[in-house]
Amino acid sequence: MSQKPSKRQANQRKQAQKGLKSLRGQPEMYDEVKQRYTFALTPTARAEIQKMSQQFNLSSSELIERIGRGLVLLVHPPSSSEDV
């Protein structure tokens, strides 16, 4: 049986990928290097993104990366008459 990965605390380093060394400027998981971007979010949206990333055992950055790549799908909730 495979073990479920333990959740790491915010101050812990990410787990190293076996056989790979992290090199600045070199892609690790994808075929391109990540770049820094800035987003403006409400505190509520930030808290929800952090909560979702914890559920997936990912960083917020990696969750957004996977959403952008279509690896994590978003489901639009049914609309209600109050959303108008």
Secondary structure, DSSP 8 states (H G I E B T S, - for coil): ---------TTS-----TT----TTS-SSSSS----------HHHHHHHHHHHHHTT--HHHHHHHHHTTSS--------GGG-
